[in-house]
Amino acid sequence: MKIESKNVNNTLVLILQEKRLDASQAVSLKDEISEYIKADNQNIAINLHTVEFVDSSSLGALVSCLKLMGSRGRLTLFGLNKPVISMFKLTRMDRVFTLCETEEQALEALEA
């Protein structure tokens, strides 16, 4: 799993560098994001702009990360492509996650 990170105004921005998030990636996705959460990052924005496909196991991994975050802070997703947005809507995960178009919107959502 290739993930780049940067800090912007006390928010950790994770940039996923994978085209597909499927069952083969789900465990490493969950493990790597969980490590950032356990490192006491209270606001995390995840950039999914390179991701072209997400399956249910990767959605489950993201839900696990959201649950782990709990009351410690907030997590938002941004930069989703049309097929990925469709999967979030189909599974109603668009009601669970805060989805934003741009990094700026994601940062604003986390500050609100």
C-alpha positions as CSV (number, residue, x, y, z in Angstrom):
1,M,0.0,0.0,0.0
2,K,1.5,3.3,-1.1
3,I,0.4,6.3,1.0
4,E,2.0,9.7,1.1
5,S,1.4,12.0,4.0
6,K,1.6,15.7,4.8
7,N,0.5,18.0,7.5
8,V,-1.7,21.0,6.7
9,N,-2.9,23.3,9.6
10,N,-2.9,20.5,12.2
11,T,-4.6,18.1,9.8
12,L,-2.9,15.0,8.5
13,V,-3.6,14.6,4.8
14,L,-3.1,11.0,3.4
15,I,-2.7,10.6,-0.3
16,L,-3.4,7.1,-1.5
17,Q,-1.3,6.1,-4.4
18,E,-3.3,3.0,-5.5
19,K,-5.7,2.6,-8.5
20,R,-7.6,-0.2,-6.9
21,L,-8.7,-0.8,-3.3
22,D,-9.9,-4.4,-3.2
23,A,-9.6,-7.4,-1.0
24,S,-5.9,-7.7,-1.6
25,Q,-5.4,-4.1,-0.3
26,A,-8.0,-4.0,2.5
27,V,-5.9,-5.3,5.4
28,S,-2.9,-3.1,4.6
29,L,-5.2,-0.1,4.1
30,K,-6.8,-0.6,7.5
31,D,-3.4,-1.3,9.2
32,E,-1.6,1.8,7.8
33,I,-4.4,4.3,8.5
34,S,-4.9,2.8,11.9
35,E,-1.2,3.5,12.7
36,Y,-1.8,7.2,11.8
37,I,-4.8,7.3,14.1
38,K,-3.0,5.6,17.0
39,A,-0.2,8.2,16.6
40,D,-2.8,10.7,17.9
41,N,-3.6,12.4,14.6
42,Q,-7.0,14.0,15.5
43,N,-8.0,15.2,12.0
44,I,-7.3,13.1,9.0
45,A,-8.3,13.8,5.4
46,I,-7.8,11.0,2.9
47,N,-7.2,11.9,-0.8
48,L,-8.7,9.2,-3.0
49,H,-8.1,11.0,-6.4
50,T,-6.0,8.1,-7.9
51,V,-8.4,5.4,-6.8
52,E,-10.5,4.1,-9.7
53,F,-12.1,1.1,-7.9
54,V,-13.2,0.3,-4.3
55,D,-14.8,-2.9,-3.3
56,S,-16.8,-3.8,-0.1
57,S,-13.7,-5.1,1.8
58,S,-11.9,-1.8,1.4
59,L,-15.1,0.1,2.4
60,G,-15.1,-2.1,5.5
61,A,-11.5,-1.2,6.2
62,L,-12.3,2.5,5.9
63,V,-15.3,2.0,8.3
64,S,-13.0,0.2,10.8
65,C,-10.7,3.2,10.7
66,L,-13.6,5.6,11.2
67,K,-14.7,3.5,14.2
68,L,-11.2,3.5,15.6
69,M,-11.1,7.3,15.2
70,G,-14.2,7.5,17.3
71,S,-14.3,10.5,19.6
72,R,-10.5,11.1,19.2
73,G,-11.1,13.2,16.1
74,R,-12.5,13.4,12.7
75,L,-11.9,11.7,9.3
76,T,-13.0,12.9,5.9
77,L,-12.5,11.7,2.3
78,F,-11.9,13.8,-0.8
79,G,-11.0,13.6,-4.4
80,L,-13.3,10.7,-5.2
81,N,-13.7,9.7,-8.8
82,K,-17.2,9.0,-10.3
83,P,-17.0,5.1,-10.0
84,V,-15.9,5.5,-6.3
85,I,-18.6,8.0,-5.5
86,S,-21.1,5.6,-7.1
87,M,-19.9,2.7,-4.8
88,F,-20.2,5.0,-1.7
89,K,-23.8,6.0,-2.7
90,L,-24.8,2.4,-3.6
91,T,-23.7,1.2,-0.2
92,R,-25.0,4.3,1.5
93,M,-21.5,5.0,2.9
94,D,-21.9,8.5,1.6
95,R,-24.1,9.0,4.7
96,V,-21.4,7.6,7.0
97,F,-18.4,9.5,5.7
98,T,-17.9,13.1,5.1
99,L,-17.1,13.3,1.4
100,C,-15.6,16.4,-0.2
101,E,-14.5,17.3,-3.7
102,T,-11.3,19.1,-2.9
103,E,-8.6,19.2,-0.2
104,E,-9.6,22.7,0.8
105,Q,-13.2,21.6,1.3
106,A,-12.0,18.6,3.4
107,L,-9.8,20.8,5.6
108,E,-12.8,23.2,6.1
109,A,-15.1,20.3,7.0
110,L,-12.6,19.1,9.6
111,E,-12.2,22.6,11.1
112,A,-16.0,23.2,11.4
